[in-house]
Amino acid sequence: MNEAIRIRGGRIIDPYRGVDRNDEDVWIADGRFQTAEECAGRSLRTWDAQGLWVVPRLVDMHVHLREPGQSHKETIATGSQAAANGGIAVIAAMPNTTPVVDTPELVEWVKLRAKTVDLVRVWPIGAVSVRSESEELADLYRMQQTGAVAFSDDGKPVVSGGLMRAALTYSATLTGPIISHAQDPTLSAGAVVHEGQNAGRLGLSGMPEAAESVMVWRDVILAGLTGGRLHVAHVTAPESLEALSYARARAIRVSAEAAPHHLLLTDDALQEWGYDPVTKVNPPLRPDASRTALIEAIRSGLVEVVASDHAPHHADEKARPYSDAPFGISGLETLLSGVITAIINPGLLSPLDGLALLTRGPHHALNIPYRGIEVGEVADVTLIDPKRRWEVDPNKFYSLGHNTPLAGHALVGQAVATIVGGRVVMEDGEVLHAGLSNLS
Amino acid sequence: MIRHLLGLEGMPRHELEGLLEKAARLRRDVLEQPLKKSTLLRGRAFVNLFFEASTRTKTSFELAGKYLGADVVNFQGKGSSVEKGETLYDTAQNIAAMGTDLLVVRHGTSGVPIELQRHLDIPVVNAGDGFHEHPTQGLLDMRTVLDARGRLDNLHLLIVGDILHSRVARSDLWGFLAMGAWVTLVGPPSMLPEGFQTDRVRLTSDLDAVIGEADVVQVLRIQKERKAMAGMPSEEEYRLRWGITPERARWLSPDALILHPGPQNRGVEIDSSVMVDPRTCIAQQVTNGVAVRMAVLARLMGGHHDE
């Protein structure tokens, strides 16, 4: 019989069940949570989790794994390792790869590749439109049949309101949401940073928050019109949050996520980093008033997901002049710590509600059931040292993307072990080899 | 002690004054001499690394170097190794490795000279980056106004045009402010950037309301290609509201100065008759361009020759 794991003495924080208690042991065998009786007679690894948080299945629902086609930036193998290192058991993979994941065959390829890598769970997201060109609706249902959990042209907006309407209408017959990268390209043309004082001084082209919020409003109204299920990616603008309130007041099915860099940093990071494109991200880092409003929207429950928008890039690409360098921040390995540092540690939300942003929130947004630490449920669980202070050093990342403006910043809280399907894939920062690591 | 000239923002007043004085001295001792060949920079070599079209600035740097005895090589972004895929930084490092003493860099993207300088051991002079800064333009404008008015303190500078996309506006702003002037930025409302307003800087779209108070008017070149993007009206309408027409020139005080960084769109931002107005200093600006560039090159490459 297989080995069993017993985690004892930890603080069980299970947002799926709404439980935060110290008097439970967690028993795992055959990939699932078990009763103590079920584990009797097996060789047992007992884990002393004194002082640690024990949290079921952390999800990052916005990740760019770059495979197929851009494996110099990241691979499913290295991205999975990065997730494991960050304490994340499930990552949802955006389809803006080369080619774009817009067919059931490609969805299946991602699933199979992830299975070979065999570290964390990879949930593919399919494209909304063929080649994400915003012209023709992709086969959403067939992609769902092969495992797509949501649909998005992320990286680009769905420019056509007509196509967004069609996608949302269609999504009412599907499980997963349409994920909107909300951006009016005519309001952001040529822009590389937030339009404001820092942009003006540095002479960098800025985009206004309206480039995002007019599209969020459009999509919220279309979700109301169609009854479709909308998820707004990486929301930043206060006016976008107003649109979410509008949706909530009318029971329109809309969820939204925020990214940790928008919670931890403002566009003053441009003063720290100058013309180093490490700060270049889309949507851009915003002023403090917007950051504060976003944090308040999380505190009030209006935004119920935090996701990394993990966007790894090769160092050579990020060494180009600011205007030419690609957008994006490598975020998988700072997601959990970012939430603890920005939300939980300052006391804005309890650990239970704060960790819901990475657990119950994304499951709700993706409309996927999971019961948490319950006997019989799949055993995905992360052990977290909530007190550990550490300095972000991208050279220690498992991700191939070292591009983060959090480099050198101190964060609080860190995953010390990641268990996926009952298997320990990360322990004390050491991640198991990926099944495909030789290939990638 | 400055090592590079990347921008005028944050440059201390005494450094600016030093460069402006040196420019006047070199103008008198070299530029205005019949025999212009100085030996100040003999044996020094620098490269004009221009990734964007330029006639005036490149020629000005080249002559400034040659008048001081330096060797100058011009490098055009077009048709170069950059088009073969070499990165900008590799190109610059390779040029530096050839024993050159300084790089003059012009690039269409803001910040490139600043990033380049992090990769190089030799001084870098920004000859214009995106719409960030064009520091030698700022210096030559200050030199020109100093020559005519004898001071910059408490003068009122009006900068008129597409401020948002102007590196000239930014360098003039920082330079004149540091020297004690105050500045009004005037332009179409969609071309006025955020982040500049202070008790010595104001922004307005109403040129007629402020032109009478100006000691100096810097007339920016209108870049016609910006039209569609930034909400630029027709040239006709631009001229009507923000052009320096003969009527507006009449409202200017008699001892005011009119500057233009060139090249001019006659009949759009400035009328031909204003170009020949005695208050217009365009020729002096061009001459001072060579003078301040001599000063900058001497300052950064002069070594033990430097006084």
Interface residues (C-beta under 8 A of the other chain):
Chain A: A189 G190 E195 G196 Q197 N198 A199 G200 R201 L202 G203 L204 G274 Y275 D276 D316 A319 R320 P321 Y322 S323 D324
Chain B: E9 T87 L88 Y89 H107 T109 S110 G111 V112 I114 E115 D129 G130 F131 H132 E133 L164 R167 R170 P193 E194 G195 F196 M229
